[in-house]
Amino acid sequence: MSVLDHLRELRRRLILAVLFIAVGAVAGWLLYDPVIHFLEHPYCSVNYRHRFPGNDPTHCRLIFTGVLDGFTTRLKVAVITGAVFSAPLWLYQIWAFITPGLRKNERKYTVIFIAASSLLFAAGMALAYVVLAKGLNVVIGAAGSGTQALLTVNSYLSFVTLMLVIFGAAFELPLLVIMANLAGVLPASVLKKSQRLAVFLIFTFAAVATPSTDPFTMCAMAVPMVLLFEGAVLFAVIRERRKSRREALRGPEQFPDDDMPSQVEAIPQPIGADESWTDAT
């Protein structure tokens, strides 16, 4: 395909992806009430004395102060819900655009990595949702007795969305390590030597990345990341050991390694020259 044909194909795929998200957003608009209740559940798990209105454990309210805030909030929730619901459809459009340029074995590995990245991202988001209630209890309860949190729905949704995205992206770390190891960029020896530094950097990243900045949420992100990183290191070690065993059983290679320099004659001989002519020369 020519460059213009590729651009037309990309335009077509992007239009289809936007249409799928728009259709999902319509469903998200209709399902706004159960979705917003699901998202505000961590806030409603906070001690009722620290949240508005603060006089009844069963009452939980998020407020808005602007005239258009209610509409924009519903629109934001609808778009996010539509993107989540229609994810298989618009992700397929990206896959269909990339697939023709890949070989058969590359397609197989790409499918594995896409499936693994999706599962890891979903696991990170699920963990973020679970720890949100505990984190909010720590952060809001730090103000002490006699205080109440009067949160706007826009600020709360931005906070929750940021937490979900950061946790989901952080859980992609082991997949990146494995990809670098398969590409030969990060051998197992380097990973084993840098384990202590990696653990320190992971905790530092968790302390900076978590919006709540409380130690509970930081540890809730850092500890699973460390376990996933150690799993990636173990994968790299086992893979390289198996590779070494296969090479030992196969014996010396018939062809030299691409990374080894070839031996070149200092004075090349003419092609097809006989020995007498060479000796005379």
Buried (B, 14 or more C-beta within 10 A) or exposed (E): EEEEEEEEBEEEBBEBBEBBBEBBBEEBBEBBEEBBEEBBEBBBBBEBEBBBEBEEEEEBBBEBEEEEBEEEBBBBBBBBBBBBBBBEBBBBBBBEBEEEEEEEEEBEEBEEBEEBBBEBBBBBBBBBBEBBBBBBBBBBBEEEEEEBBEBBBBEBBEBBBBBBBBBBBBBBBBBEBBBBBBEEEBEBEEBEEEEEEBBEEBBEBBBEBBBBEBBBBBBBBBEBBBEBBBEBBEBBBEBBEEEEEEEEEEEEEEEEEEEEEEEEEEEEEEEEEEEEEEEEE
